[in-house]
Amino acid sequence: MRVNAAQVIRSARTRAGLTLRELAAQAGTSHSAIAAYESGAKSPSASTVDRIVEAAGFALDRELSPRVRDDGRQGRGAELAAVLELAAEFPARHASMLEFPVFGR
């Protein structure tokens, strides 16, 4: 997934209702740098985008999700079936009365 830094910065600034100068002051940079980032004339680093977005009052959330690969091992469905079969082997005994500790006495 590719993130367009210019769009992210512009969107954060406009959603926050900030001018170029206001956002620049809060982010500790110049308004010309913000303008260059928004126009795509300059490419900011990931940490710079984070700093500018945070100065506008937002956060960029990034998340990695595990990908299941078919590498010859059993598939996730077979793995789940094996786990459920194992769980069925354990006895399920429930007490007729729920017992719990008495607190505060």
Stockholm file with secondary structure:
# STOCKHOLM 1.0

chainA/1-105         MRVNAAQVIRSARTRAGLTLRELAAQAGTSHSAIAAYESGAKSPSASTVDRIVEAAGFALDRELSPRVRDDGRQGRGAELAAVLELAAEFPARHASMLEFPVFGR
#=GR chainA/1-105 SS CCCCHHHHHHHHHHHHTCCHHHHHHHHTSCHHHHHHHHHTSSCCCHHHHHHHHHHTTCCCCCCCCCCCCCSSSCCHHHHHHHHHHHHHTSCCCCCSSCCCCCCCC
#=GC SS_cons         CCCCHHHHHHHHHHHHTCCHHHHHHHHTSCHHHHHHHHHTSSCCCHHHHHHHHHHTTCCCCCCCCCCCCCSSSCCHHHHHHHHHHHHHTSCCCCCSSCCCCCCCC
//
